[in-house]
Amino acid sequence: MHFVPMNRHLWVKPPSAEADPSGIVLPEAYTEAQQHVVVEVIAAAPDCKAFDTALLGNRSMVGVLVPTNMLVEVTAGPTTYTLVQENYILGYTSVQENYILGAVDLED
């Protein structure tokens, strides 16, 4: 199935869940929620203004910082898509190089 996001939405791939390395056993229902997360952009709606196809073409610039509560999971048939609306993007990041584009590298 070919999926194209519409209405200023971006189809994103959220980061995979990581195991807690501390060794502390918590109840299964407990999850520590992050307020913000960097997600990888797979596709953008044609009407997205700030996120154009030129940026998508450069695979080192496909990360965006978004509030986790704005990620929407939609299931269509056997596939689940994660979407976020363009206006919830707080900034662009480089997924591969781990720095913010156009900003000062804080790790120096």
Short mmCIF file of the C-alpha atoms (twelve columns), coordinates in Angstrom:
data_MODEL
# 
_entry.id   MODEL 
# 
loop_
_atom_site.group_PDB 
_atom_site.id 
_atom_site.type_symbol 
_atom_site.label_atom_id 
_atom_site.label_alt_id 
_atom_site.label_comp_id 
_atom_site.label_asym_id 
_atom_site.label_seq_id 
_atom_site.Cartn_x 
_atom_site.Cartn_y 
_atom_site.Cartn_z 
_atom_site.pdbx_PDB_model_num 
ATOM 1   C CA . MET A 1   0.000  0.000  0.000  1 
ATOM 2   C CA . HIS A 2   1.302  3.443  -0.946 1 
ATOM 3   C CA . PHE A 3   0.591  6.094  1.698  1 
ATOM 4   C CA . VAL A 4   0.691  9.857  1.141  1 
ATOM 5   C CA . PRO A 5   0.011  12.146 4.121  1 
ATOM 6   C CA . MET A 6   -2.353 15.058 3.483  1 
ATOM 7   C CA . ASN A 7   -3.531 18.277 5.185  1 
ATOM 8   C CA . ARG A 8   -0.072 19.403 6.406  1 
ATOM 9   C CA . HIS A 9   0.723  16.083 8.103  1 
ATOM 10  C CA . LEU A 10  4.056  14.293 8.157  1 
ATOM 11  C CA . TRP A 11  4.391  10.512 8.212  1 
ATOM 12  C CA . VAL A 12  7.105  9.789  10.776 1 
ATOM 13  C CA . LYS A 13  8.948  6.864  12.272 1 
ATOM 14  C CA . PRO A 14  9.151  7.178  16.061 1 
ATOM 15  C CA . PRO A 15  12.295 5.954  17.836 1 
ATOM 16  C CA . SER A 16  12.249 2.365  19.014 1 
ATOM 17  C CA . ALA A 17  11.613 1.721  22.694 1 
ATOM 18  C CA . GLU A 18  14.754 0.892  24.641 1 
ATOM 19  C CA . ALA A 19  15.067 -1.399 27.638 1 
ATOM 20  C CA . ASP A 20  15.856 0.176  31.021 1 
ATOM 21  C CA . PRO A 21  19.567 -0.528 31.678 1 
ATOM 22  C CA . SER A 22  19.255 0.226  35.425 1 
ATOM 23  C CA . GLY A 23  17.950 -3.245 36.256 1 
ATOM 24  C CA . ILE A 24  15.113 -1.820 38.368 1 
ATOM 25  C CA . VAL A 25  11.952 -3.867 38.069 1 
ATOM 26  C CA . LEU A 26  8.823  -1.752 37.570 1 
ATOM 27  C CA . PRO A 27  5.188  -2.789 37.159 1 
ATOM 28  C CA . GLU A 28  4.316  -3.644 33.547 1 
ATOM 29  C CA . ALA A 29  1.771  -0.821 33.336 1 
ATOM 30  C CA . TYR A 30  4.384  1.820  34.310 1 
ATOM 31  C CA . THR A 31  5.943  3.814  31.488 1 
ATOM 32  C CA . GLU A 32  8.076  6.915  31.793 1 
ATOM 33  C CA . ALA A 33  6.853  9.328  29.151 1 
ATOM 34  C CA . GLN A 34  9.166  11.749 27.381 1 
ATOM 35  C CA . GLN A 35  7.723  15.175 26.659 1 
ATOM 36  C CA . HIS A 36  9.544  15.575 23.340 1 
ATOM 37  C CA . VAL A 37  11.092 13.168 20.874 1 
ATOM 38  C CA . VAL A 38  13.052 13.305 17.618 1 
ATOM 39  C CA . VAL A 39  11.262 11.334 14.908 1 
ATOM 40  C CA . GLU A 40  12.457 10.411 11.433 1 
ATOM 41  C CA . VAL A 41  10.369 11.853 8.597  1 
ATOM 42  C CA . ILE A 42  9.284  9.330  5.964  1 
ATOM 43  C CA . ALA A 43  6.999  11.575 3.860  1 
ATOM 44  C CA . ALA A 44  5.394  15.008 4.007  1 
ATOM 45  C CA . ALA A 45  2.064  16.206 2.670  1 
ATOM 46  C CA . PRO A 46  2.333  18.232 -0.547 1 
ATOM 47  C CA . ASP A 47  0.948  21.315 1.227  1 
ATOM 48  C CA . CYS A 48  3.603  21.402 3.982  1 
ATOM 49  C CA . LYS A 49  5.206  24.851 3.826  1 
ATOM 50  C CA . ALA A 50  8.255  24.525 6.065  1 
ATOM 51  C CA . PHE A 51  9.094  20.941 5.188  1 
ATOM 52  C CA . ASP A 52  9.766  20.599 1.484  1 
ATOM 53  C CA . THR A 53  10.906 17.709 -0.705 1 
ATOM 54  C CA . ALA A 54  14.398 19.214 -1.004 1 
ATOM 55  C CA . LEU A 55  14.890 18.614 2.715  1 
ATOM 56  C CA . LEU A 56  13.486 15.074 2.438  1 
ATOM 57  C CA . GLY A 57  15.940 14.326 -0.364 1 
ATOM 58  C CA . ASN A 58  18.910 14.873 1.989  1 
ATOM 59  C CA . ARG A 59  18.764 11.802 4.240  1 
ATOM 60  C CA . SER A 60  20.986 13.399 6.927  1 
ATOM 61  C CA . MET A 61  18.333 16.078 7.622  1 
ATOM 62  C CA . VAL A 62  15.164 14.096 8.258  1 
ATOM 63  C CA . GLY A 63  14.721 14.384 12.003 1 
ATOM 64  C CA . VAL A 64  12.164 16.671 13.595 1 
ATOM 65  C CA . LEU A 65  11.597 17.452 17.264 1 
ATOM 66  C CA . VAL A 66  7.922  17.119 18.256 1 
ATOM 67  C CA . PRO A 67  5.881  16.826 21.469 1 
ATOM 68  C CA . THR A 68  5.145  13.146 22.066 1 
ATOM 69  C CA . ASN A 69  1.489  13.812 22.834 1 
ATOM 70  C CA . MET A 70  1.007  15.167 19.285 1 
ATOM 71  C CA . LEU A 71  2.011  11.902 17.589 1 
ATOM 72  C CA . VAL A 72  -1.072 10.170 16.177 1 
ATOM 73  C CA . GLU A 73  -1.128 6.460  15.305 1 
ATOM 74  C CA . VAL A 74  -3.561 5.482  12.544 1 
ATOM 75  C CA . THR A 75  -4.189 1.890  11.517 1 
ATOM 76  C CA . ALA A 76  -5.288 1.255  7.928  1 
ATOM 77  C CA . GLY A 77  -5.559 -2.437 7.157  1 
ATOM 78  C CA . PRO A 78  -2.492 -4.303 8.407  1 
ATOM 79  C CA . THR A 79  -0.294 -1.188 8.590  1 
ATOM 80  C CA . THR A 80  -0.004 1.390  11.365 1 
ATOM 81  C CA . TYR A 81  1.155  4.890  10.436 1 
ATOM 82  C CA . THR A 82  2.447  7.521  12.855 1 
ATOM 83  C CA . LEU A 83  1.568  11.086 11.874 1 
ATOM 84  C CA . VAL A 84  2.256  14.551 13.244 1 
ATOM 85  C CA . GLN A 85  0.867  17.847 11.998 1 
ATOM 86  C CA . GLU A 86  3.406  20.290 10.565 1 
ATOM 87  C CA . ASN A 87  2.613  23.072 13.047 1 
ATOM 88  C CA . TYR A 88  3.794  20.878 15.967 1 
ATOM 89  C CA . ILE A 89  7.370  20.693 14.651 1 
ATOM 90  C CA . LEU A 90  9.600  22.470 17.167 1 
ATOM 91  C CA . GLY A 91  12.778 22.174 15.096 1 
ATOM 92  C CA . TYR A 92  14.801 20.143 12.633 1 
ATOM 93  C CA . THR A 93  17.647 17.917 13.692 1 
ATOM 94  C CA . SER A 94  20.146 15.726 11.964 1 
ATOM 95  C CA . VAL A 95  19.286 12.136 12.847 1 
ATOM 96  C CA . GLN A 96  22.650 10.753 11.688 1 
ATOM 97  C CA . GLU A 97  24.986 13.466 12.974 1 
ATOM 98  C CA . ASN A 98  23.048 14.464 16.134 1 
ATOM 99  C CA . TYR A 99  23.148 18.246 15.828 1 
ATOM 100 C CA . ILE A 100 20.566 20.955 15.269 1 
ATOM 101 C CA . LEU A 101 20.684 22.514 11.804 1 
ATOM 102 C CA . GLY A 102 21.498 26.208 11.765 1 
ATOM 103 C CA . ALA A 103 22.292 26.269 15.481 1 
ATOM 104 C CA . VAL A 104 25.456 26.208 17.528 1 
ATOM 105 C CA . ASP A 105 26.780 22.722 18.275 1 
ATOM 106 C CA . LEU A 106 26.503 22.519 22.072 1 
ATOM 107 C CA . GLU A 107 28.844 19.523 22.386 1 
ATOM 108 C CA . ASP A 108 32.015 21.549 21.650 1 
# 
